[in-house]
């Protein structure tokens, strides 16, 4: 494995996937920092070539990381190459030493000219940090639409640990979201992260409509994170058919390609930053990154 010194006893590398010891250290830091179980994701084939951590190593352990996620999006039928930065973390023992600054500067130097747009999501504690590197805030818009539950569509819950169910889910993902104007393409690895983790109990197939639905309900709201497959029914009818009794609205985790009557656009609940000077489609229209694309 090739390492490059960045001074002060720290070693920089972007090649940790094949190192068992560094992999374990990386998984431990991600679990401690964000509560992420990346070991399960890795063991099930989720860590693929599109996910590239850039780390600083000290005494054999990961001291800090900034991950590059190579993303392909289809917007209005055209494919675009973007970079999402994520899993930005520093071990508590090494905070305040400028390690994140070094990694961000290194990543930007390497990647900003190799994509149409470079972006990240930030939490409340670092809103003043990323603008120092040329990032500017952008606004997502999430749609909420009224629903009127009708005759329930036949559906079956899916188990991503079941081989045939997982194959069905991946086949549906390959078909993409037929209702979305802005979809993540060719990123099975990140999709597997959501199947095996945050969304594993929200997965359903509608066999008659040849659709996979990722959704859950709370009180009067249906949260529809994603729809995948081949559209044989219009969006409003599908949502009405999967909404339970008492549901009055659906919050969408994607941007519909067609206007939806009585839709209400609200600001997204995450802080989106785009690198200044790169393409910013959010400036001219209401858009949101698909829920399954957030790394």
Residue pairs with C-beta under 8 A, 6 or more apart in sequence:
1 13
1 15
1 18
1 19
2 13
2 15
3 11
3 12
3 13
3 57
4 11
4 12
4 13
5 11
5 12
6 12
6 56
6 102
8 97
9 58
9 59
10 56
10 57
10 58
10 63
10 99
11 56
11 57
11 58
12 54
12 55
12 56
12 57
12 102
12 103
12 106
13 22
13 54
13 55
13 57
14 52
14 53
14 54
14 55
14 68
16 22
16 23
16 26
16 53
16 55
16 62
17 23
17 47
17 53
21 60
22 55
22 57
22 60
22 62
23 42
24 39
25 60
25 61
25 62
26 38
26 53
26 55
26 62
26 65
27 38
27 39
27 42
29 62
29 65
29 89
29 91
30 36
30 38
30 87
30 89
31 37
31 38
32 91
33 89
34 87
34 89
36 87
36 197
37 197
38 47
40 196
40 197
41 47
41 192
41 193
41 196
41 197
44 192
44 196
45 189
45 192
46 189
46 190
46 192
46 193
46 196
47 189
48 188
48 189
49 70
50 69
50 70
50 71
50 187
50 189
50 190
51 67
51 68
51 69
51 70
51 189
51 190
51 295
52 67
52 68
52 69
52 70
53 65
53 66
53 67
53 68
53 87
54 65
54 66
54 67
54 68
54 103
54 106
54 107
55 62
55 63
55 64
55 65
55 103
56 62
56 63
56 64
56 65
56 94
56 99
56 102
56 103
57 63
58 94
61 91
62 91
63 90
63 91
63 93
63 94
63 99
64 89
64 90
64 91
64 94
64 99
64 100
64 103
65 87
65 88
65 89
65 90
65 103
66 85
66 87
66 88
66 100
66 103
66 104
66 107
67 85
67 86
67 87
67 88
67 295
68 83
68 84
68 85
68 107
68 111
69 83
69 84
69 85
69 86
69 190
69 295
70 81
70 83
70 115
71 81
71 82
71 83
71 84
71 184
71 187
71 293
72 79
72 80
72 81
72 82
72 184
72 185
72 186
72 187
73 79
73 80
73 82
73 182
73 183
73 184
73 185
73 293
74 80
74 176
74 182
74 183
74 185
75 181
75 182
75 281
76 181
76 182
76 257
79 185
80 116
80 117
80 279
81 114
81 115
81 116
82 115
82 116
82 117
82 118
82 119
83 111
83 112
83 114
83 115
83 117
83 118
83 119
84 118
84 119
84 120
84 293
84 294
84 295
85 104
85 107
85 118
85 119
85 120
86 120
86 121
86 294
86 295
87 295
88 100
88 104
88 120
90 99
90 100
100 129
104 133
105 133
108 118
108 133
108 134
108 275
111 118
112 118
112 275
112 278
115 278
116 278
116 279
117 274
117 275
117 278
117 279
117 280
118 274
118 275
118 278
119 138
119 272
119 273
119 274
119 275
120 130
120 135
120 272
120 273
121 270
121 271
121 272
121 273
121 294
122 129
122 130
122 271
122 273
123 271
124 271
127 271
130 273
131 137
131 273
133 275
134 275
134 276
134 277
135 273
135 274
135 275
135 276
136 273
136 274
136 275
136 276
137 271
137 272
137 273
138 272
138 273
138 274
138 280
138 282
138 283
139 267
139 268
139 272
139 282
140 267
140 268
140 270
140 272
140 282
140 287
140 288
140 289
141 265
141 266
141 267
141 268
141 286
141 287
141 288
142 251
142 252
142 253
142 265
142 266
142 267
142 268
142 269
142 288
143 251
143 252
143 255
143 256
143 260
143 263
143 264
143 265
143 266
143 286
143 288
144 249
144 250
144 251
144 252
144 263
144 264
144 266
145 236
145 239
145 249
145 250
145 252
145 260
145 261
145 262
145 263
145 264
146 248
146 249
146 250
146 262
147 222
147 236
147 239
147 240
147 243
147 247
147 248
147 249
147 250
148 240
149 240
149 243
149 244
149 245
149 246
149 247
150 237
150 240
150 241
151 241
152 241
152 242
153 206
153 208
153 209
153 238
153 241
153 242
154 206
154 207
154 208
155 204
155 205
155 206
155 207
155 213
155 242
156 204
156 205
156 207
157 203
157 204
158 165
158 168
158 169
158 203
158 204
158 205
158 212
159 165
159 203
160 166
160 169
160 195
160 196
160 200
160 203
165 203
166 195
168 205
168 212
169 191
169 195
169 203
169 212
169 228
170 188
170 191
172 205
172 211
172 212
172 228
172 229
173 188
173 191
173 212
173 228
175 228
175 229
175 230
176 183
176 185
176 228
177 183
177 226
177 227
177 228
177 254
177 290
178 227
178 229
178 230
178 231
179 227
179 231
179 235
179 254
179 256
179 257
179 258
180 227
180 254
180 255
180 256
180 257
180 290
181 255
181 256
181 257
181 287
182 254
182 255
182 287
182 288
182 289
182 290
183 254
183 290
184 190
184 191
184 290
184 292
184 293
187 293
190 292
190 293
190 295
191 292
193 295
194 214
194 291
194 292
195 203
199 214
199 225
199 292
201 216
202 214
202 215
202 216
202 225
203 212
203 213
203 214
204 212
204 213
204 214
204 215
204 242
205 211
205 212
205 213
206 212
206 213
206 229
206 238
206 241
206 242
209 229
209 232
209 233
209 238
210 229
210 230
210 232
211 227
211 228
211 229
211 230
211 231
211 232
211 233
211 238
212 226
212 227
212 228
212 229
213 224
213 226
213 227
213 242
214 224
214 225
214 226
214 227
214 228
214 253
214 291
214 292
215 222
215 223
215 224
215 225
215 242
216 222
216 223
217 223
217 243
217 244
217 247
219 246
220 246
220 247
220 248
220 249
221 247
221 248
221 249
221 250
221 251
222 239
222 242
222 243
222 244
222 247
222 249
222 250
222 251
223 250
223 251
223 253
224 239
224 242
224 250
224 251
224 252
224 253
225 253
225 254
225 291
225 292
226 253
226 254
226 290
226 291
226 292
227 235
227 238
227 254
233 241
235 256
235 258
235 260
236 260
236 261
239 250
243 250
253 288
253 290
253 291
253 292
254 288
254 290
254 291
255 286
255 287
255 288
255 290
256 263
265 286
268 288
270 294
272 282
272 289
274 280
274 282
281 287
